[in-house]
Amino acid sequence: MRRAIIARIAREELRALTRNHVAAIACAILALLIVASVGLGLDRRARIDDLRAHHQAASDAAFKAQPDRHPHRMVHYGQYVFRPLSALAFFDPGVDAYTGSMVFLEGHRQNSANFSEARQSSLLMRFGDLSPAFVLQVLAPLLMVFLAHGAIARERESGLLRVLLAQGVRPAEILMGKLAIHLGLSLTLLVPAALALAALVAAGQAPAGPAGTLLLVYALYLAFWATLAVLVSSLFRRGRDALAALVSIWMALTIILPRGLPELAALLHPQPTRIETDVAIHRDLKAIGDSHNPDDPYFAAYKARILRQYGVSRAEDLPVQWAGLVSYEGERLTSALFDRYAAKAFARESAQNRVVRAFGVVSPMLAVRTGSSALAATDVESHKHFLDQVEAHRYAFVQALNRVQIEAIPNQNAGPDPRVSADTWARMPTLVYRAPDPLARSAGAISTALAILLAWLAALGLALRQIARRPLESFQ
């Protein structure tokens, strides 16, 4: 192919785009939307981080300021834990708006996260908030469709394509020239987001690896849409027909599939309702044993084992507090039960996610959404990682208080209201959540997303090559 001809075709395509005032205005609006979404996202992240840090400090201070109390009262007084936002959550909020950010920790219960933004916001959030990810995943492809739908069809409709071919210009040169401009334009749309990410990385406020990989994912995604638009344009004789086809594809890939597949996944792998789960847990708790029933088989055997261990014949003769030992064992049993139910719930969620991700081969947006939220640490797996650390901390926190009861409260003659010193509460464990490196934790999901995008680009490239090799009569 002749580079000079390709460059000339590219210049003419760029000139046609710049002459189109509607296209220029649309590009400017999208650029402003990206800039605005970055600014709003950073401001939102700062405000939420400050708010959660304030509430976390207030909760910790309130716990430590409690007066002399019985340790078991503090088990039920509990602690609050707030999840901090990830560095790249401003770019892609992922599921954070729906999963909740606060967990109340107490004994005998495993509470879920509460106070999600979606429950406190308008229904517009169900479609998508104004984040860089939403703009690049949904709106930028629509702009690419409007800009590139006439790349070939417009020339064919006006008769210019026939003239170019008659002058010896090859179909491959026309396709390459058109594609080069639209690929360049697609990358230009990433500039505002790239500058924001680069500034955050330089300031040490975002990790370089995930930020760079995030840009790569979106660069491939927008390149997919630019290539697809040029390909579809080459298949139609009229620009409006190409536009109708591309808009239909855009709606299917970015609106219908991403909204409909979760419903399908929920039908294939249904989750029990909260009431059904609570009833099942209550039934299993009764089956475990009742520590308040002296005839309960499990706790009768547990009592006999403890008495043998300490070499005494009565619980009253134990050198440690019997009620504290019962609370400690009861917490171990109930926590194991809660862990099993949580594991089942997450297994069903994982099955639902696998159904959705399987269609990433059909809809590159699903692949991008998976990779993007994984890199931003706002995916379901990141939320599960947080809940796992919270539950491990809850168990350690409750059992630490139970140990205080075992060791500090006398087993006999403790009085009607035994208490321990208020200094004890400051020694209880506190949670410092440490999120894992997204590239290490989600390497599989990220690699799959990149592979799907590269495969789509390769397939579209091969399709364009086949079109370029068709006889001139069929290309005109």
C-alpha positions in Angstrom: 0.0 0.0 0.0 1.1 3.5 -0.7 1.6 5.6 2.4 1.1 8.9 0.6 -2.3 7.9 -0.7 -3.3 6.7 2.8 -2.2 9.9 4.3 -4.1 11.9 1.7 -7.3 9.9 2.4 -6.8 10.5 6.1 -6.4 14.2 5.6 -9.5 14.4 3.5 -11.5 12.5 6.2 -10.2 14.8 8.9 -11.2 17.8 6.8 -14.7 16.4 6.3 -15.0 15.9 10.1 -13.8 19.4 10.9 -16.2 21.0 8.4 -19.1 19.2 10.2 -20.0 21.6 12.9 -22.3 19.1 14.6 -19.4 16.6 14.9 -17.1 19.3 16.3 -19.8 20.3 18.9 -20.4 16.7 19.8 -16.7 16.1 20.4 -16.4 19.2 22.5 -19.4 18.2 24.6 -18.1 14.7 25.2 -14.7 16.2 26.1 -16.4 18.5 28.6 -18.4 15.5 30.0 -15.2 13.6 30.6 -13.5 16.6 32.3 -16.6 17.2 34.4 -16.9 13.5 35.3 -13.3 13.4 36.4 -13.7 16.6 38.5 -17.0 15.4 40.0 -15.5 12.0 40.7 -12.4 13.4 42.5 -14.6 15.7 44.5 -17.0 12.9 45.4 -14.1 10.7 46.5 -12.6 13.4 48.7 -15.9 14.2 50.3 -16.8 10.5 51.0 -13.3 9.7 52.3 -13.5 12.7 54.7 -17.0 11.7 55.8 -16.2 8.1 56.4 -12.9 8.9 58.2 -14.8 11.3 60.4 -17.5 8.7 61.3 -14.8 6.0 61.8 -12.9 8.2 64.2 -16.1 9.2 66.0 -17.2 5.5 66.3 -13.7 4.4 67.6 -13.7 7.3 70.1 -17.2 6.5 71.4 -16.2 2.9 71.9 -13.0 3.7 73.8 -14.8 6.3 75.9 -17.3 3.8 77.4 -17.2 3.6 81.2 -16.5 0.5 83.3 -18.8 -2.2 81.9 -19.3 -5.9 81.8 -17.4 -7.2 78.7 -20.6 -8.9 77.3 -22.4 -5.6 77.2 -19.5 -4.3 75.1 -20.0 -7.3 72.8 -23.5 -6.0 72.0 -22.4 -2.3 72.0 -20.3 -3.2 69.1 -18.2 -1.3 66.6 -18.8 0.4 63.3 -16.4 -0.1 60.3 -16.5 2.1 57.2 -14.9 1.0 53.9 -12.5 3.6 52.4 -12.8 4.3 48.7 -10.1 2.9 46.4 -7.8 5.4 44.7 -9.4 4.8 41.3 -13.0 4.6 42.5 -13.6 8.1 41.1 -12.9 6.7 37.6 -15.2 3.7 37.9 -17.6 3.5 40.9 -18.4 -0.1 39.9 -20.7 -1.8 42.5 -19.7 0.5 45.3 -22.9 2.6 44.9 -25.0 -0.5 45.6 -23.1 -2.6 48.1 -23.0 -0.3 51.1 -20.0 1.1 52.9 -20.7 0.6 56.7 -20.8 -2.6 58.7 -21.9 -2.8 62.3 -19.9 -5.4 64.2 -21.4 -7.2 67.2 -21.5 -10.6 68.8 -23.7 -13.5 67.6 -24.5 -11.8 64.3 -22.8 -11.2 60.9 -24.3 -7.9 59.6 -24.2 -6.9 55.9 -22.9 -3.5 54.6 -25.5 -0.7 54.8 -26.0 2.8 53.5 -25.3 2.4 49.8 -25.5 5.5 47.8 -28.0 4.0 45.4 -30.5 3.8 48.3 -30.0 7.4 49.1 -30.0 8.8 45.5 -32.4 9.2 42.7 -33.4 6.4 40.3 -31.1 8.0 37.7 -28.3 6.1 39.3 -29.9 2.9 38.1 -28.8 3.9 34.6 -25.4 5.2 35.4 -23.9 8.1 37.3 -21.6 10.6 35.5 -18.3 8.9 35.9 -15.4 8.7 33.4 -16.2 5.0 33.1 -19.8 5.6 32.2 -18.9 8.3 29.6 -16.2 6.2 28.0 -18.2 2.9 28.1 -21.6 4.3 26.8 -21.4 7.8 25.4 -18.0 7.8 23.7 -19.0 4.7 21.5 -22.2 6.5 20.5 -20.1 9.5 19.4 -17.8 7.2 17.4 -20.8 5.8 15.7 -22.1 9.2 14.6 -18.6 10.3 13.4 -17.6 7.2 11.5 -20.9 5.8 10.1 -20.5 7.6 6.9 -16.7 7.0 6.5 -17.2 4.7 3.4 -21.0 4.8 2.9 -20.9 8.6 2.5 -18.3 8.3 -0.3 -20.2 5.5 -1.9 -23.5 7.4 -1.8 -22.1 10.5 -3.3 -20.2 8.7 -6.1 -16.8 9.8 -4.9 -15.8 6.3 -4.0 -16.2 5.2 -7.7 -14.0 8.2 -8.8 -11.3 7.2 -6.3 -11.3 3.6 -7.5 -11.2 4.8 -11.1 -8.1 6.8 -10.3 -6.3 3.8 -9.1 -6.8 4.2 -5.4 -7.0 0.7 -3.8 -9.9 -0.2 -1.4 -7.3 -1.1 1.3 -5.8 2.4 1.1 -9.2 4.0 1.5 -10.1 1.8 4.4 -6.7 2.4 6.1 -6.9 6.2 5.7 -10.4 6.4 7.1 -9.6 4.0 9.9 -6.4 5.9 10.9 -8.3 9.1 11.5 -11.1 7.5 13.5 -8.6 5.4 15.6 -6.7 8.6 16.3 -9.9 10.4 17.2 -10.9 7.6 19.6 -7.6 7.9 21.4 -8.0 11.7 21.6 -11.1 11.1 23.6 -9.0 9.5 26.3 -6.7 12.5 26.7 -8.6 14.2 29.6 -8.8 11.0 31.5 -5.2 10.2 30.8 -4.1 13.6 32.1 -6.1 13.2 35.3 -4.7 9.7 35.9 -1.2 10.8 35.2 -1.5 13.7 37.6 -2.8 11.4 40.3 0.0 8.9 39.8 2.6 11.7 39.8 1.1 13.0 43.1 1.2 9.5 44.6 -2.5 9.3 44.9 -3.1 6.5 42.5 -1.1 3.3 41.6 0.7 3.5 38.3 0.2 -0.1 37.2 -3.6 -0.2 37.5 -4.0 3.3 36.1 -1.9 2.5 33.0 -3.7 -0.7 32.5 -7.1 1.1 32.8 -6.1 3.4 30.0 -5.0 0.5 27.9 -8.4 -1.2 28.4 -10.3 1.9 27.3 -8.0 2.6 24.4 -8.7 -0.9 23.0 -12.4 -0.5 23.7 -12.7 2.8 21.8 -10.5 1.4 19.0 -13.0 -1.5 18.7 -15.8 1.0 18.2 -13.9 3.0 15.7 -13.0 -0.1 13.7 -16.5 -1.5 13.9 -18.0 1.8 12.6 -15.7 1.9 9.6 -16.3 -1.8 8.9 -20.1 -1.4 9.0 -19.9 1.8 7.0 -18.1 -0.2 4.2 -21.0 -2.7 4.0 -23.8 -0.2 3.3 -24.5 2.0 0.3 -26.2 4.8 2.2 -24.9 6.5 5.3 -28.3 6.5 7.1 -28.5 2.7 6.7 -25.1 2.3 8.2 -26.1 4.7 11.1 -29.2 2.7 11.8 -27.3 -0.5 11.9 -24.6 0.9 14.2 -27.0 2.5 16.6 -28.8 -0.9 16.8 -25.5 -2.5 17.6 -24.7 0.2 20.2 -28.0 -0.3 21.9 -27.6 -4.0 22.0 -24.0 -4.0 23.3 -24.2 -1.1 25.8 -27.8 -0.9 26.9 -29.7 -4.2 26.4 -27.2 -6.9 27.2 -25.6 -5.2 30.3 -29.1 -4.5 31.7 -30.7 -7.8 30.7 -28.0 -10.3 31.5 -28.0 -9.7 35.3 -31.7 -10.6 35.2 -31.0 -13.8 33.3 -28.2 -14.7 35.7 -30.5 -14.1 38.7 -33.1 -16.5 37.1 -30.5 -19.2 36.5 -28.8 -18.8 39.9 -31.5 -17.4 42.3 -30.6 -16.1 45.7 -32.9 -16.8 48.6 -34.6 -13.8 50.1 -33.3 -12.2 53.3 -36.3 -13.6 55.2 -35.6 -17.2 53.9 -32.0 -16.9 54.9 -32.8 -15.6 58.4 -35.2 -18.5 58.9 -32.7 -21.1 57.7 -30.0 -19.6 60.0 -32.3 -19.6 63.0 -33.2 -23.2 62.3 -29.5 -24.2 62.1 -28.7 -22.2 65.2 -31.2 -24.2 67.2 -29.7 -27.4 65.8 -26.2 -26.4 66.9 -27.2 -26.3 70.6 -28.6 -24.0 73.3 -26.1 -22.9 75.9 -28.9 -21.8 78.2 -30.3 -25.4 78.3 -28.5 -27.6 80.8 -29.8 -30.7 79.1 -28.5 -29.6 75.6 -26.3 -32.5 74.3 -23.6 -30.4 72.7 -23.1 -28.0 75.6 -23.4 -30.8 78.2 -20.5 -32.5 76.4 -18.6 -29.2 76.2 -19.1 -28.7 79.9 -17.9 -32.1 80.7 -14.8 -31.6 78.6 -14.0 -28.3 80.3 -14.4 -29.8 83.7 -12.0 -32.6 82.9 -9.5 -30.1 81.4 -9.4 -28.1 84.7 -9.8 -31.2 87.0 -12.9 -30.0 88.8 -16.4 -31.5 89.2 -18.6 -28.4 89.1 -18.6 -25.3 86.8 -18.7 -23.2 90.0 -15.2 -24.5 90.9 -13.6 -23.5 87.6 -10.7 -21.0 88.0 -12.1 -19.0 85.0 -15.6 -17.8 84.4 -17.9 -20.5 83.0 -20.3 -18.0 81.4 -17.4 -16.5 79.4 -16.3 -19.9 78.2 -19.8 -20.6 77.0 -19.9 -17.2 75.2 -16.5 -18.0 73.6 -17.6 -21.4 72.4 -21.0 -20.1 71.2 -19.4 -17.4 69.2 -17.1 -19.9 67.5 -20.1 -22.1 66.6 -22.3 -19.3 65.3 -19.5 -17.6 63.4 -18.7 -20.9 61.6 -22.4 -21.1 60.7 -22.5 -17.5 59.4 -19.3 -18.1 57.4 -21.0 -21.1 55.7 -24.0 -19.1 54.7 -21.9 -16.2 53.5 -19.8 -18.6 51.4 -22.9 -20.0 49.8 -24.3 -16.5 49.1 -21.0 -15.4 47.4 -20.8 -18.7 45.5 -24.2 -17.9 44.0 -23.1 -14.4 43.2 -20.0 -15.7 41.6 -22.1 -18.0 39.5 -24.3 -15.1 38.4 -21.2 -13.1 37.5 -19.8 -15.9 35.5 -23.0 -16.0 33.4 -22.7 -12.2 32.7 -19.0 -12.4 32.0 -19.4 -15.3 29.6 -21.2 -12.9 27.3 -18.2 -10.6 27.3 -17.2 -12.4 24.2 -20.4 -11.1 22.6 -20.4 -7.6 24.2 -17.0 -6.0 24.6 -18.6 -3.6 27.0 -19.1 -6.4 29.5 -15.4 -7.3 29.2 -14.5 -3.6 29.7 -16.8 -3.2 32.7 -15.3 -6.3 34.3 -11.7 -5.2 33.7 -12.4 -1.6 34.6 -14.1 -2.3 37.9 -11.4 -4.8 38.8 -8.6 -2.3 38.2 -10.5 0.4 40.1 -11.1 -2.1 43.0 -14.8 -1.5 42.8 -15.9 -4.9 41.7 -17.8 -7.6 43.6 -14.6 -9.4 44.5 -13.1 -6.3 46.0 -16.3 -5.9 48.1 -16.0 -9.5 49.2 -12.4 -9.0 50.2 -13.4 -6.1 52.4 -16.2 -8.2 54.0 -13.9 -11.1 54.6 -11.4 -8.8 56.5 -14.3 -7.2 58.4 -15.6 -10.6 59.5 -12.2 -11.8 60.6 -11.8 -8.6 62.6 -15.4 -9.0 64.1 -14.6 -12.5 65.2 -11.2 -11.4 66.8 -12.9 -8.4 68.4 -15.8 -10.4 70.0 -13.5 -13.2 71.1 -11.1 -10.7 72.7 -14.0 -9.3 74.8 -15.1 -12.9 75.6 -11.5 -13.6 76.8 -11.7 -10.6 79.0 -14.9 -11.9 80.5 -13.3 -15.4 81.0 -10.1 -14.0 82.7 -11.2 -10.8 84.4 -14.7 -11.6 85.8 -14.7 -13.8 88.8 -16.5 -17.2 88.4 -18.0 -16.9 91.9 -19.1 -14.0 94.1 -18.8 -11.5 91.3 -21.7 -9.5 92.5 -24.9 -8.5 90.7 -23.2 -6.2 88.2 -19.5 -7.2 87.6 -17.5 -4.8 85.5 -14.0 -4.3 84.1 -12.0 -1.2 83.8 -12.7 1.3 81.0 -9.0 1.1 80.1 -9.8 -2.3 78.6 -11.7 -0.9 75.6 -8.6 0.9 74.3 -6.8 -2.4 74.1 -9.4 -4.0 71.8 -8.3 -4.7 68.2 -9.2 -2.1 65.5 -9.5 -2.8 61.8 -7.1 -1.2 59.4 -8.4 -2.3 56.0 -5.6 -3.0 53.4 -6.9 -3.5 49.9 -4.8 -5.9 47.7 -3.1 -4.9 44.5 -5.7 -5.1 41.8 -3.2 -6.4 39.2 -2.3 -9.3 41.5 -5.8 -10.0 42.9 -7.7 -9.8 39.6 -5.1 -10.8 37.1 -7.4 -13.4 35.5 -10.3 -11.0 35.0 -8.1 -8.2 33.7 -6.2 -10.6 31.3 -9.5 -12.0 30.0 -10.9 -8.5 29.3 -7.8 -7.5 27.4 -7.8 -10.8 25.5 -11.4 -10.4 24.5 -10.8 -6.8 23.2 -7.7 -7.9 21.3 -9.6 -10.8 19.8 -12.4 -8.5 18.7 -9.9 -6.0 17.1 -8.2 -8.9 15.3 -11.5 -10.2 14.0 -12.6 -6.8 12.8 -9.1 -6.3 11.2 -9.5 -9.6 9.3 -13.0 -8.6 8.2 -11.7 -5.3 6.9 -8.9 -7.1 5.1 -11.5 -9.4 3.4 -13.5 -6.4 2.3 -10.4 -4.8 0.9 -9.7 -7.9 -1.2 -13.2 -8.0 -2.8 -13.5 -7.2 -6.5 -13.7 -3.5 -7.2 -17.2 -3.9 -8.5 -18.5 -5.1 -5.2 -16.7 -2.4 -3.2 -18.1 0.5 -5.3 
